[in-house]
Amino acid sequence: MKKLALSLLAIAVLFQSCSDDDNDGAQRVISQTTGINITDLTVPTSYTFTRDGKTTVSFSGQTTRLKQVAAIGSDLNATTSTLTELENNFKNGEGFDDASLNGTGKKIRNKVANSLGLFSVGVTNNADALKADFDAYIANFIAEVQTPVSNSVQATKGNAGIADGNRNVNGDGLEYNQAFYKSLIGALVFDQAANHYFNRLDEDDFDGTNSFRTANDAGEVAEGKDYTTMEHHFDEAYGYVYGLSADDDILMQKYINRVEGDSDFTGTAQTIIDAFIIGRAAVAQKKYDIRDEAITVIRKELAKVIGIRAVYYLQQGKAKLTDRPTAFHDLSEGYGFVYSLQFLSLDGVTPLFTQTEVQGFIDDLVAGDGFWDVTETKLDEISAAIAAKFNFTVAQAGA
């Protein structure tokens, strides 16, 4: 986060100072990275917002959930895990070795495929089936993979075990923990941030009452809090992306930075953090047109990151098919990113990829004996279909 803030400062084109109650004493910059006209907006150098000397930023619930995901995914690769323990973690948010993750009321399963945009007013209505996919990752690891791995069985075509030295895979070559992690980048992080909380800024149910906007206009804070409801909902979206440090995050932020490291996409990380800062500043200063422009940028850039990494891992896997087991890790990550595509939306309501499209990609990946059988041609076809929805090529994303 410090690195991003410093980078924002380095590219600043205008410095200002301001003493309004919403941003007490922070240094301001106006950035050009997002293409948003913010001439009339005061923007801080980092995601720091205060009122009357107190922070108005809060996303502790998102931080807890990101930590829970990391813990579950790690145990979803361990020979000592039990189904009861993993299900308790995932469904109830309890039973973690890290005691700070228990008793919080926070859990993962109820937030999967649960956005207001896609699953309440949008076109998607099979949230229960999508949640069940994650239940299956957990149950199938225990039922199919754990015992062969415990017995040091080497994976063979159609049979679970250890592949490429240390990859615990099912009979198709799929690592369940990688599918779990990468699928949650779409089903949890993007869906909650872009399709849920960004749709809850003005009101909760698209009924046109604008009750949260009215409260924000009046500076009316939530009961017992230092923030307005609109501010908090924006912060919760931010928290799903940046709720952990860059070194600790294993979901969206990690792959924003991976995309940033590709010379074809340099500037992506800066654009996303700048748009978040601009959008939150616009909320505090009641500039809702600018807020909505920032949200458009965030949705587009986050969706692009997921699309890029889906293609990247499919292409990396393709390059290793001559020695199948060495390809399984990349293909497992690719599987999860492909699964995540069905949660992408540029307006928070309309899917960029239909569930039918994504299921078709998944079916192609697991046809026959899955990664043991998938061909270079098929991986290229899926990659091309994904890239066609974005402004990048397979060659750019796959290198």
Secondary structure, DSSP 8 states (H G I E B T S, - for coil): -HHHHHHHHHT-SEEEE---GGGTT-EEEE--SS----TT---BSSS--EETTEE----HHHHHHHHHHHHHHHHTT-TT--HHHHHIIIIIS---SSGGGSSSS--SGGGTT--HHHHTSSS---HHHHHHHHHHHHHHIIIIIHHHHHTT-B-BTTB-EEETTTEEE-TTS--HHHHHHHHHIIIIIIIIIIIIGGGSSS-SSSSS--HHHHHHHTT---TTSSS-HHHHHHHHHHHHHHSS-TTT--SHHHHHHHHHTSGGGTTHHHHHHHHHHHHHHHHHTT-HHHHHHHHHHHHHHHHHHHHHHHHHHHHHHHTTGGGHHHHHHHHHHHHHHHHHGGG-BSSSSSBSS-HHHHHHHHHHHHTTTGGGT--HHHHHHHHHHHHTTTTS-HHHHH-
